[in-house]
C-alpha cells in the first residue's frame, strides 16, 4: 500500500457510523465528521479522546466517530466536558455545539468555561438558524434573513438584535489560547478549517488553555436552497458578516 | 483508634464524601450550605481530588452528569433555589442511568423564600421534580453523625442502582455542631462501571461507549426501544422501593399515637415524645430515613392496629400526604406544620413544647 492508501485505511478506522444517519441531503456535518476523523488520526489521539455533543444536528459529526462520546443537556456541554477534563486530565475532551446550543441557551455554560480557562476544545457550528427544530431565529441569523420566527427577515419588523460573533467574543478572554473561525464550503476553506481544528486540539494537548473554533456550515432545507446554492450563500452572505481567520493564537498564558 | 471531632452538619458532608471515596465536588454558593463547598475547596485539592466552583447550579448538576459518565464518584450540594435549577440535570442523569449524590440543605420557600431552615422541598425531592417523571432515593439525616453516614450510603446506593441519590438536610441540620466519629463504612462490593467513558483505548473490549439521555431516540444501555427501556426503569424503581426502605422507631410498641417526622423536627419530636411518656401518654415516633421509598408498610401496619398519627414537618404539609396515603383513611392523621413555629419570622422553629401541646390535643 502506498502512503495515501494507508492514510485512508487509518482514517476509516476512526470514521465509523455508530448510529443511523440523521442528516439532510447536502448537509456538511458529515464533512465536519471527516475533519475530526483526520485530525484525531493525524494527532494520534483518537483513543483517548472523549467527545461531548450538544443538542442539535451537529451531533452527527461526532456520532459517526468511533470514540467514547456522550450527549449533554441542551447548552450544557461545556459543563459536562469540564468535569470530565478535570477528573481525567490526560484525556482529550472536546464539545461540538450549534450556535443556539453554544451562545443562546448555553451562553452561561460557555462563558463559565471560558472564565475558568478550562483546558477544553469547543467546536461551534454556525448555520445561522436552528436547523433541528425547523429553521428558527438563532443568535447568528443574518440581518434580513428569513427564518420561521422572523417571517419578514431579521430586524425588519421587530427588535431581533444583531448577529453574535462568538469567535471574536472567545478571543477576549485571557484563559483562551486559541480562537478561530473557518468554513467548509470550498476545498481551500476545508483545508484551512482542518488546520484550525488541528491547532485547537494541539493547544489542549500542550495544556496551554481553552481553544475554540467556529465553523460556518450550511442548512439547505431551512435556507430553502439547493446544496450547491447553500455553499454559494456561505461565500456571498455569511463570510462578509463572519470573517474567517484566527482571532487569537498564543503558546503561553501568563 | 476512633477519630472524633466537633463539626457542623455541613462539614460532616465533606468527611462523609471523603470516606466514600468521592473523586470530585462541583458547587455554587448559596445559603445555608456555603460551608460545604468551602470545606471541599479546603480539603479536596490538597488530596489530589477535584473541586470546581461552577457558574451556576445548572453548571454544577451538568458537571455531575459528565463526571458520573466518566465513571467517577461525584457530588454537589445546594439549597432550595439552586435545587430548582438542578431539576433538568437530575432528569438527564436519571435517563442516562448515572450515579451521583446531591446534598440539598433546605431553606424556606417558595421563590427566594428565606435563607433559614425549612422543609419545603420534600415533594420535589421525592417525586422526581424534573421533566418526564422518575424516581430517586432520598435520605434524611437527623444528626451530624447521620449526615456523615448517609452521604456514604448515598454513594453506595447511587452506584448500586446507577441513579442519583439525594441527601435531604435542612438549615438546622447543616449548621448544628455535634460530635462526629469519622469512619469508613463498608457496604459491600459493587459491579465495575464497564459502561463509563474513559477514552476508547482504555476500554477492555476496545468498543467505544456512548452515553445519552434520549432512550426514545437511540438505544440506551442495550435496550433497543423506548418501551423496553421504560419497563427496565420501572423494574429498577420497584426494586429500590422493595429493598431500600429505612426508618427508625422510637417508643412505638405500645403507642396509641405515633409522631412522624424527619430531619430537625424529628429531633424536636423525640424530645416531645419523652415529655409525653413522662406524663404517662402512650406516644411514639416513626422517623423515616428514606423519604423515597417511604416506609408505607410499617405505618399501614400500625394504622391497622388502630394507632393514630401526627405529622410534624416544617412546611405547609408535604410528607403528610405520604402518611395519609399509607393509612388509606383507616385512622386520623393530624398535622403540625410551619404554623406551629415559635416566632412568625424566618427564625421561628417548631419546638418540643408545641409538639407536646399538639399530642395532648390529639390524644
Interface residues (C-beta under 8 A of the other chain):
Chain A: X18 X19 X46 X47 X48 X49 X50 X52 X63 X65 X66 X67 X68 X69 X70 X71 X72 X73 X76 X79 X80 X81 X82 X83 X84 X86 X87 X88 X91 X92 X108 X109 X111 X112 X115 X116
Chain B: X23 X24 X26 X50 X52 X54 X55 X56 X58 X59 X60 X62 X63 X64 X65 X66 X67 X69 X70 X72 X74 X88 X89 X92 X96 X197 X198 X199 X200 X201 X202 X203 X208 X209 X210 X211 X212 X213 X214 X218
